[in-house]
Amino acid sequence: MAIGLISDIHANLPALEAVLDDMPTVETIVCAGDIVGYNPWPAECVTLVQEVCTVVVEGNHDRTVDRPHRYRANRMAEAGLELAYDELNNDQLAWLKNLPRQASVAGEYLLVHDHPKHRDKYVQPHEFPRVRPYLDDYAGAILGHTHRQHKATIDDRLIVNPGSVGQPRDGDNDAAYAVLYPDERTVDLRRAKYDVNEVIKCIEESVLPVETATRLLDGS
């Protein structure tokens, strides 16, 4: 059995399409949240995720798409949510609002966008051991939020962040994702190339800040 893991798409449709094209054959795909925000294709990404993913949990941008002002200190984030709120239809907004905070994958892996207990808390790669106390009832955890691809096995629990599809922040601008093999308790971290310049051009032609475009170049 193989399960595709995606997270932090952030309305980057070319990156999402590249990941889906690159992904090997899997039984199902799950998403660890943040479908919208930052980039120019929020509605298209929500539609595609609805089509291909069987399990989706909320990300912080998904949860606050109707409250862009919460990100007033970060104009890139605020502008991305303003655009998303304008472009999503009522059904899409309702779907995002009703996404669960956590879910179970393959009956044994915890899927959550951020920290298992503390909402919106980043779990950086070196902090993976701090997740272990919340996994007594699970074989492992699938996290997002940091945009940093990483995996670790701690006390036989597999913890993985598949990285960000649409806005990597680990120094590699290729779209990130992963494939989980729950029977073997292993995971492959994968990257997919896409036309970053196409996204940059679309951002520059939109109402979004130019910084949203330039940060894609170096994966920051």
C-alpha positions as CSV (number, residue, x, y, z in Angstrom):
1,M,0.0,0.0,0.0
2,A,1.2,3.5,-0.9
3,I,-0.2,6.8,0.2
4,G,0.6,10.2,-1.3
5,L,1.3,13.0,1.2
6,I,0.9,16.6,0.2
7,S,0.8,19.8,2.3
8,D,1.1,23.6,2.0
9,I,0.0,23.9,-1.6
10,H,-0.8,27.6,-1.0
11,A,-2.7,28.2,-4.3
12,N,0.2,27.2,-6.5
13,L,-1.5,25.3,-9.2
14,P,1.5,24.5,-11.5
15,A,3.4,23.1,-8.5
16,L,0.4,20.9,-7.5
17,E,-0.1,19.6,-11.0
18,A,3.6,18.8,-11.3
19,V,3.5,16.8,-8.0
20,L,0.4,14.9,-9.1
21,D,2.1,14.1,-12.5
22,D,5.3,13.0,-10.7
23,M,3.7,10.9,-8.0
24,P,4.0,7.2,-8.5
25,T,0.9,5.0,-8.3
26,V,-0.7,5.3,-4.9
27,E,-3.9,4.0,-3.4
28,T,-4.9,7.4,-2.0
29,I,-3.6,10.9,-1.4
30,V,-4.0,12.9,1.8
31,C,-3.4,16.6,2.4
32,A,-2.0,18.2,5.6
33,G,-3.6,21.6,5.0
34,D,-3.0,25.1,3.7
35,I,-4.5,24.7,0.3
36,V,-5.0,28.4,-0.1
37,G,-2.9,31.6,0.5
38,Y,0.0,33.4,-1.1
39,N,-0.3,32.3,-4.7
40,P,-2.8,33.1,-7.6
41,W,-4.9,30.0,-8.0
42,P,-6.9,29.3,-4.7
43,A,-10.2,28.2,-6.3
44,E,-8.4,25.9,-8.8
45,C,-6.3,24.3,-6.1
46,V,-9.3,23.7,-3.8
47,T,-11.2,22.0,-6.7
48,L,-8.2,19.8,-7.5
49,V,-7.6,18.8,-3.9
50,Q,-11.3,17.9,-3.5
51,E,-11.0,15.7,-6.6
52,V,-7.8,13.8,-5.7
53,C,-7.6,13.7,-1.9
54,T,-9.5,11.4,0.3
55,V,-8.5,13.0,3.6
56,V,-7.8,16.7,4.2
57,V,-7.2,18.6,7.4
58,E,-7.3,22.3,8.0
59,G,-4.3,24.5,7.7
60,N,-4.1,27.9,9.4
61,H,-4.7,29.7,6.0
62,D,-7.6,27.5,5.2
63,R,-9.1,28.2,8.7
64,T,-8.7,32.0,8.4
65,V,-9.5,32.6,4.8
66,D,-12.3,34.9,5.8
67,R,-10.1,36.9,8.2
68,P,-7.1,38.1,6.2
69,H,-6.6,40.9,8.7
70,R,-5.1,38.4,11.1
71,Y,-2.0,38.5,8.9
72,R,-1.7,42.3,8.7
73,A,1.9,42.0,9.9
74,N,2.7,39.9,6.9
75,R,1.4,41.5,3.7
76,M,2.2,38.4,1.6
77,A,0.0,36.3,3.7
78,E,-2.8,38.9,4.1
79,A,-2.9,39.6,0.3
80,G,-3.0,35.9,-0.5
81,L,-6.0,35.4,1.8
82,E,-7.8,38.5,0.4
83,L,-7.5,37.0,-3.1
84,A,-8.6,33.6,-1.9
85,Y,-11.7,35.0,-0.2
86,D,-12.6,37.0,-3.3
87,E,-12.2,34.0,-5.7
88,L,-13.6,31.1,-3.7
89,N,-17.3,30.4,-4.1
90,N,-19.6,29.8,-1.1
91,D,-19.3,26.0,-1.4
92,Q,-15.5,26.1,-1.4
93,L,-15.5,28.5,1.6
94,A,-17.8,26.3,3.5
95,W,-15.8,23.2,2.7
96,L,-12.6,24.9,4.0
97,K,-14.4,26.0,7.2
98,N,-15.5,22.5,7.9
99,L,-12.2,20.7,7.5
100,P,-11.2,18.8,10.6
101,R,-8.2,19.8,12.7
102,Q,-6.9,16.2,12.8
103,A,-7.6,12.9,11.1
104,S,-6.3,9.3,11.0
105,V,-4.6,7.9,7.9
106,A,-4.6,4.2,7.2
107,G,-6.0,3.7,10.7
108,E,-2.7,4.4,12.4
109,Y,-1.1,7.7,11.4
110,L,-2.1,11.0,12.8
111,L,-2.6,13.7,10.2
112,V,-2.4,17.3,11.5
113,H,-1.2,20.5,10.0
114,D,0.8,21.9,12.9
115,H,1.4,20.5,16.4
116,P,-0.8,17.6,17.7
117,K,-1.9,19.7,20.7
118,H,-0.9,23.3,20.2
119,R,-2.7,24.8,17.2
120,D,-0.6,26.9,14.9
121,K,2.7,25.9,16.6
122,Y,5.5,25.1,14.2
123,V,7.2,21.8,14.6
124,Q,10.6,22.2,13.0
125,P,12.7,19.2,12.0
126,H,14.8,19.3,15.2
127,E,11.6,19.4,17.3
128,F,10.2,16.1,15.9
129,P,11.0,14.3,19.2
130,R,8.6,16.6,21.0
131,V,5.7,15.1,19.0
132,R,6.4,11.6,20.2
133,P,4.5,11.9,23.5
134,Y,1.3,12.4,21.5
135,L,1.7,9.2,19.4
136,D,1.1,6.4,21.9
137,D,-2.0,5.4,19.9
138,Y,-0.4,5.9,16.5
139,A,2.3,4.4,14.4
140,G,3.4,7.9,13.4
141,A,2.4,11.4,12.4
142,I,2.1,13.4,9.2
143,L,2.7,17.2,9.8
144,G,2.9,20.3,7.7
145,H,3.1,24.1,8.4
146,T,6.9,24.6,8.4
147,H,7.3,24.1,4.6
148,R,10.4,22.1,5.5
149,Q,10.6,18.5,4.2
150,H,11.9,16.0,6.8
151,K,11.4,12.6,8.2
152,A,12.5,10.8,11.4
153,T,11.8,7.6,13.3
154,I,11.5,8.1,17.1
155,D,10.8,5.1,19.3
156,D,9.5,3.2,16.3
157,R,7.1,6.1,15.4
158,L,7.5,7.5,11.9
159,I,7.1,11.3,11.8
160,V,7.1,13.0,8.4
161,N,6.6,16.5,7.0
162,P,6.2,16.1,3.2
163,G,7.3,19.7,2.7
164,S,5.5,22.4,0.8
165,V,4.0,21.8,-2.6
166,G,3.6,25.5,-3.4
167,Q,6.1,27.4,-1.3
168,P,9.1,25.4,0.0
169,R,11.2,27.1,2.6
170,D,14.1,24.6,2.9
171,G,16.3,26.0,0.2
172,D,15.0,23.8,-2.6
173,N,12.5,25.5,-4.9
174,D,11.2,22.2,-6.4
175,A,7.7,21.2,-5.2
176,A,7.9,18.9,-2.3
177,Y,5.8,15.8,-1.4
178,A,6.1,12.3,0.0
179,V,4.9,8.8,-0.4
180,L,4.1,6.8,2.7
181,Y,4.3,2.9,2.8
182,P,2.4,2.2,6.0
183,D,2.8,-1.6,5.9
184,E,6.6,-1.1,5.9
185,R,6.5,2.0,8.0
186,T,8.7,3.8,5.6
187,V,8.3,7.0,3.6
188,D,10.0,8.4,0.5
189,L,10.6,12.2,0.4
190,R,10.3,13.4,-3.2
191,R,10.5,16.6,-5.2
192,A,8.9,17.6,-8.5
193,K,10.2,20.3,-10.9
194,Y,7.8,22.9,-12.3
195,D,8.0,26.2,-14.1
196,V,8.6,28.6,-11.3
197,N,8.9,31.5,-13.7
198,E,5.4,30.9,-14.9
199,V,4.1,31.4,-11.4
200,I,6.3,34.4,-10.9
201,K,4.9,36.0,-14.0
202,C,1.3,35.4,-12.9
203,I,2.0,36.8,-9.5
204,E,3.6,39.9,-11.0
205,E,0.5,40.4,-13.1
206,S,-1.8,40.0,-10.1
207,V,-2.6,42.1,-7.1
208,L,-0.2,40.0,-5.0
209,P,3.0,41.5,-3.6
210,V,6.1,40.9,-5.8
211,E,7.9,39.4,-2.8
212,T,5.5,36.4,-3.0
213,A,7.0,35.7,-6.4
214,T,10.7,36.3,-5.7
215,R,10.8,34.0,-2.6
216,L,9.9,31.1,-4.8
217,L,13.2,31.3,-6.7
218,D,15.4,30.1,-3.8
219,G,12.9,28.1,-1.8
220,S,12.7,30.6,1.1
